[in-house]
Amino acid sequence: MPTDREPAAQLTHHAMGTVMAHHAYGPRAQEALAAACQEVARLEALLSRFLPASDIGRINAGAGAAAAPVPIALETYELLALAADFARRLPDSFDPTIAPLVDLWRAAQAAGDPPDPPSVARVLPLVDHRDLLLDPWARTARLRRPGQALDLGGIGKGYAGDRVLEVLREYGVTSAYANLGGNVVTLGSRPDGSPWQIGIQHPRREGAILGAVALAGGCVVTSGDYQRCFTDRQGIRRHHLLDPATGYPADSGLISVSIVADQATAADLVSTAVFIAGLERGLGFLQHARAEAILVDSALRLYVTRGLRSRFRALEAPVTVLD
């Protein structure tokens, strides 16, 4: 077990469109964090759709029936295969081809108003995970129709979090904490042997937390309607978690979903899917990530799944434990 006397290292950097902060303990902690940041940069170069030379950028640029399949790295292929598999198993709740809708709503946010219904109706048919064609033998990918595009924003940071932990282990680190833009991953316990206490953001009060979950290894990944949102001219909150079935921000009755699991890749994806699906249907998704959940609905009622009953400490609201 590491002790407080062991070297501690901290590193903050910007990657994948967000701020990431890492903390590690051990003789090679500083070296380990430098390597972890290099790994995140390498993954961004593979997976960011905003980099034309990335695997995802090249797939998106070549979308269309006449396009040749795009050779991609093994990691990219495996992540796309996982995303496609989850899209099949979690219908209308997650879709890696959501990018055209994301771009439409991003432009709307800049204008201060939602897109008009004809624009949504025009773009919505482009969102269809079945049009992502993967060849495991040639290790290629392509999109069937022009105008389609991939966006791995619902899984990329989770995958990066898992890779950060793998790199830290390779350097002998046994106690670490990393926050990748709200996706928190941990390695072991705190240096004194106690669990990490991961705060759950209050979805309606900036800077406040609803409670904390004890974690000694594993991750907490949160999706909420407060993270990237705008209020339109009619006073309606419009958030970034889009329903691939309707083309509009999800209106499932949930405003915050935190997934607690061993692996951040699946937890990242499932947090989005549960938020979009809602409480009743979303609970059935947890098995896909072998996960527990902390859920907040639009009335600010707080729910936790039974596996977190002894690990989650609420600060104010009463908690309903879900079977």
Residue pairs with C-beta under 8 A, 6 or more apart in sequence:
1 174
1 175
1 189
1 191
1 193
2 25
2 26
2 174
2 175
2 188
2 191
3 191
3 192
4 191
4 192
6 25
6 26
6 27
6 29
6 191
7 25
7 26
7 27
7 29
7 30
8 23
8 24
8 25
8 29
8 191
9 22
9 23
9 24
9 25
9 29
9 30
9 32
9 33
10 21
10 22
10 23
10 33
11 21
11 22
11 30
11 33
11 34
11 36
11 37
12 19
12 20
12 21
12 22
13 19
13 20
13 37
13 40
14 20
15 37
15 40
15 41
15 44
15 160
16 40
16 43
16 44
16 48
16 156
16 157
16 160
16 180
16 181
17 50
17 181
18 157
18 180
18 181
18 182
19 181
20 37
20 40
20 178
20 179
20 180
20 181
21 178
21 179
22 33
22 36
22 37
22 164
22 176
22 177
22 178
22 179
23 176
23 177
23 178
24 32
24 33
24 168
24 173
24 175
24 176
24 177
24 187
25 173
25 174
25 175
25 176
25 191
26 32
26 171
26 172
26 173
26 174
26 175
27 172
28 171
28 172
28 173
29 171
29 173
29 176
31 171
32 167
32 168
32 170
32 171
32 172
32 173
32 176
33 168
35 167
35 170
35 171
36 164
36 167
36 168
36 178
39 160
39 163
39 164
39 167
40 160
40 163
40 164
40 180
43 75
43 156
43 159
43 160
43 163
44 51
44 54
44 160
45 51
45 53
45 54
46 54
46 55
46 56
46 73
46 75
46 76
47 54
47 55
47 56
47 76
47 79
47 152
47 156
47 159
48 54
48 56
48 57
48 156
49 56
49 57
49 60
49 99
49 149
49 150
49 151
49 152
50 57
51 57
52 58
52 61
55 70
55 72
55 73
55 76
55 141
56 76
56 150
56 152
58 70
58 72
59 70
59 72
59 141
59 142
59 143
59 150
60 99
60 143
60 148
60 149
60 150
62 68
62 70
62 142
62 143
63 142
63 143
63 144
63 145
63 146
63 147
63 148
63 149
64 143
64 144
64 145
64 146
65 144
65 145
65 146
67 142
67 143
68 142
69 133
69 135
69 138
69 140
69 141
69 142
70 140
70 141
70 142
71 138
71 139
71 140
72 80
72 139
72 140
72 141
74 139
76 141
77 134
77 136
77 139
77 141
79 152
79 155
79 156
79 159
79 265
80 96
80 132
80 134
80 141
80 150
81 134
81 136
82 155
82 265
82 266
82 269
83 94
83 96
83 129
83 152
83 155
83 269
84 96
84 129
84 132
84 134
86 94
86 266
86 269
86 270
86 273
86 288
87 94
87 95
87 96
87 129
88 129
89 288
90 270
90 273
90 277
90 285
90 288
92 243
92 244
92 245
92 276
92 277
93 244
93 272
93 273
93 274
93 276
93 277
93 281
93 282
93 285
94 154
94 244
94 269
94 272
94 273
94 276
95 127
95 128
95 129
95 244
96 129
96 132
96 150
96 151
96 152
96 154
96 155
97 126
97 127
97 128
97 129
97 131
97 132
97 143
97 148
97 149
97 150
97 151
98 127
98 151
98 154
98 242
98 244
99 148
99 149
99 150
99 151
100 123
100 126
100 127
100 147
100 148
100 149
101 120
101 123
101 124
101 126
101 127
101 242
101 244
101 247
102 151
102 153
102 240
102 242
103 149
104 115
104 119
104 120
104 123
105 114
105 115
105 238
105 240
105 242
105 249
107 115
108 114
108 115
108 238
109 230
109 238
112 230
112 232
112 233
113 232
113 233
114 232
114 236
114 238
114 248
120 247
120 248
121 247
123 247
124 246
124 247
126 145
126 147
126 148
126 149
127 244
127 247
128 148
131 143
131 144
131 145
131 148
132 141
132 143
132 144
132 150
133 141
133 142
133 143
133 144
134 140
134 141
135 141
143 149
143 150
154 268
154 269
154 272
155 265
155 268
155 269
156 268
157 180
157 181
157 183
157 264
157 268
158 183
158 219
158 221
158 263
158 264
158 265
158 266
158 267
158 268
158 269
159 264
159 265
159 268
160 180
161 178
161 180
161 183
161 184
161 185
161 219
161 264
161 265
161 268
162 185
162 263
162 264
162 265
164 178
164 180
164 185
165 176
165 178
165 185
165 187
168 176
168 187
169 187
173 187
174 187
174 188
175 187
175 188
175 189
175 190
175 191
176 186
176 187
176 188
177 184
177 185
177 186
177 187
177 196
178 184
178 185
178 186
182 201
182 221
182 222
182 227
183 219
183 220
183 221
183 222
183 264
183 268
184 198
184 215
184 219
184 220
184 221
185 218
185 219
185 264
186 196
186 198
186 215
186 216
186 217
186 218
186 219
187 217
188 216
188 217
189 195
189 196
189 216
189 217
190 196
195 214
195 215
195 216
195 311
196 214
196 215
196 216
197 212
197 213
197 214
197 215
198 212
198 213
198 214
198 215
198 220
199 209
199 211
199 212
200 209
200 210
200 211
200 212
200 213
200 220
200 222
200 256
200 258
200 294
201 208
201 209
201 210
201 222
201 224
201 226
201 256
202 208
202 209
202 210
203 210
203 224
203 225
203 226
203 255
203 256
203 296
203 300
204 226
204 255
204 300
209 315
210 294
210 296
210 302
210 314
210 315
210 316
210 317
211 294
211 302
211 312
211 313
211 314
211 315
211 319
212 312
212 313
212 315
213 220
213 258
213 260
213 294
213 308
213 311
213 312
213 313
214 311
214 312
214 313
215 260
215 311
217 262
218 260
218 261
218 262
219 259
219 260
219 261
219 262
219 263
219 264
219 267
220 258
220 259
220 260
220 267
221 258
221 259
221 261
221 264
221 267
221 268
221 271
222 256
222 257
222 258
222 259
222 271
223 241
223 256
223 257
223 271
223 272
223 274
223 275
224 239
224 255
224 256
224 257
224 275
224 296
225 237
225 239
225 241
225 249
225 255
225 256
225 275
226 239
226 255
226 256
227 239
227 240
228 239
228 240
229 237
229 238
229 239
229 240
230 237
230 238
231 237
231 238
232 238
238 249
239 249
239 250
240 249
241 249
241 250
241 272
241 275
241 276
242 248
242 249
242 250
243 249
243 250
243 251
243 276
244 276
250 275
250 276
252 275
252 276
252 277
252 278
252 279
252 282
253 278
253 279
253 297
253 298
254 274
254 275
254 278
254 279
254 282
254 295
254 296
254 297
254 298
255 296
255 297
255 298
255 300
256 275
256 294
256 295
256 296
257 271
257 274
257 275
257 282
257 293
257 294
257 295
257 296
258 271
258 293
258 294
258 295
259 267
259 268
259 270
259 271
259 274
259 286
259 289
259 291
259 292
259 293
260 267
260 291
260 292
260 293
260 294
260 307
260 308
260 311
261 267
261 270
261 289
261 290
261 291
261 292
262 290
263 289
263 290
266 288
266 289
266 290
266 291
267 289
267 291
269 289
270 285
270 286
270 288
270 289
270 291
273 282
273 285
274 282
274 283
274 285
274 286
274 293
274 295
275 282
276 282
277 285
279 295
279 297
279 303
282 293
282 295
283 293
283 305
283 322
286 292
286 293
286 305
292 304
292 305
292 306
292 307
292 308
293 303
293 304
293 305
293 308
294 302
294 303
294 304
294 305
294 308
294 312
295 302
295 303
295 304
295 322
296 302
296 303
297 303
300 317
301 317
301 320
302 314
302 317
302 318
302 319
302 320
303 319
303 320
303 321
303 322
304 312
304 319
304 320
304 321
304 322
305 321
305 322
306 321
306 322
306 323
309 321
312 319
